């Protein structure tokens, strides 16, 4: 639809009290007018889910911070292991455990990247 075209047709919809409260909550939380919520839901995003961007960004920020902390811990452990190895004090069990944890960290990071790509695709 052209942006210069006037909207002259109207569709009435009835909601239960609970449904209407939900629509009002979405309007306030997402900052989108009720009519735009309905219009976008029907015409633009028929099969998509409306995402609370503020909540999503907060959760992504938390996940990123946690990954950052994990990465810092891994770096500290690697430095410590290198010091122990130079002194001949590094146990093979510790090396095996470190490698196992690093492998799991990399799997988690890849899973997060995959999930983020899916979220970004669903937003288009």
C-alpha positions as CSV (number, residue, x, y, z in Angstrom):
1,X,0.0,0.0,0.0
2,X,1.3,3.5,-0.9
3,X,2.0,5.7,2.1
4,X,-0.1,8.5,0.5
5,X,-3.2,6.3,0.2
6,X,-5.8,7.1,2.8
7,X,-7.1,4.4,5.0
8,X,-10.9,4.5,4.6
9,X,-11.9,0.9,5.4
10,X,-12.5,-0.2,9.0
11,X,-12.6,-3.6,10.5
12,X,-14.1,-4.0,14.0
13,X,-12.8,-6.7,16.3
14,X,-14.1,-7.7,19.7
15,X,-11.8,-8.8,22.5
16,X,-12.4,-10.4,25.9
17,X,-11.4,-8.3,28.9
18,X,-8.2,-10.4,29.2
19,X,-7.3,-10.1,25.5
20,X,-7.9,-6.3,25.6
21,X,-5.6,-6.0,28.7
22,X,-3.0,-7.9,26.8
23,X,-3.3,-5.5,23.8
24,X,-3.0,-2.5,26.0
25,X,0.0,-4.0,27.7
26,X,1.6,-4.6,24.3
27,X,0.8,-1.1,23.2
28,X,2.5,0.3,26.3
29,X,5.4,-2.1,26.4
30,X,6.3,-2.0,22.7
31,X,5.3,1.7,22.1
32,X,3.0,0.7,19.2
33,X,-0.6,1.9,18.8
34,X,-3.3,-0.7,19.0
35,X,-4.3,-0.2,15.4
36,X,-0.7,-0.6,14.2
37,X,-0.3,-3.8,16.3
38,X,-3.4,-5.3,14.6
39,X,-2.5,-4.1,11.1
40,X,1.1,-5.3,11.4
41,X,0.0,-8.6,12.9
42,X,-2.3,-9.2,10.0
43,X,-0.6,-7.7,7.0
44,X,3.1,-7.6,7.6
45,X,3.8,-10.3,10.1
46,X,1.0,-12.8,9.7
47,X,3.2,-15.8,10.7
48,X,5.7,-13.8,12.8
49,X,5.8,-13.2,16.5
50,X,5.8,-9.7,17.9
51,X,9.0,-9.3,19.8
52,X,9.5,-7.1,22.9
53,X,12.6,-5.3,21.7
54,X,13.5,-3.8,25.0
55,X,13.3,-7.1,26.8
56,X,15.2,-8.9,24.0
57,X,18.0,-6.3,24.1
58,X,18.3,-6.6,27.8
59,X,18.5,-10.4,27.6
60,X,21.1,-10.2,24.8
61,X,23.1,-7.7,26.8
62,X,23.1,-10.1,29.8
63,X,24.1,-13.1,27.6
64,X,26.9,-11.0,26.0
65,X,28.2,-9.9,29.4
66,X,28.2,-13.5,30.6
67,X,30.1,-14.7,27.5
68,X,32.6,-11.9,28.1
69,X,33.1,-13.0,31.7
70,X,33.5,-16.6,30.6
71,X,36.0,-15.6,28.0
72,X,38.0,-13.6,30.6
73,X,38.0,-16.6,32.9
74,X,39.2,-18.8,30.1
75,X,42.1,-16.4,29.4
76,X,43.1,-16.2,33.0
77,X,43.0,-20.0,33.3
78,X,45.1,-20.4,30.1
79,X,47.7,-17.9,31.5
80,X,47.9,-19.8,34.8
81,X,48.2,-23.1,33.0
82,X,51.1,-21.7,30.9
83,X,52.9,-20.6,34.0
84,X,52.4,-24.0,35.6
85,X,53.5,-25.8,32.4
86,X,56.8,-23.8,32.3
87,X,57.5,-25.0,35.8
88,X,56.6,-28.6,35.0
89,X,53.7,-28.5,37.4
90,X,50.7,-28.8,35.1
91,X,48.7,-31.9,35.5
92,X,47.4,-33.7,32.4
93,X,44.0,-34.1,34.2
94,X,43.8,-30.3,34.5
95,X,44.7,-29.8,30.8
96,X,42.0,-32.4,29.8
97,X,39.4,-30.6,32.0
98,X,40.3,-27.2,30.7
99,X,40.0,-28.4,27.1
100,X,36.6,-30.0,27.8
101,X,35.3,-26.7,29.3
102,X,36.8,-24.7,26.4
103,X,35.1,-27.0,24.0
104,X,31.7,-26.6,25.8
105,X,32.2,-22.8,25.8
106,X,32.7,-22.8,22.1
107,X,29.6,-25.0,21.5
108,X,27.6,-22.6,23.7
109,X,28.9,-19.6,21.8
110,X,28.0,-21.2,18.4
111,X,24.5,-22.0,19.7
112,X,24.0,-18.4,20.8
113,X,25.2,-17.2,17.4
114,X,22.7,-19.5,15.7
115,X,19.9,-18.4,17.9
116,X,20.7,-14.7,17.2
117,X,20.7,-15.3,13.5
118,X,17.2,-16.9,13.8
119,X,16.0,-14.0,15.8
120,X,17.3,-11.4,13.3
121,X,15.7,-13.4,10.4
122,X,12.4,-13.5,12.2
123,X,12.4,-9.8,12.6
124,X,12.6,-9.1,8.9
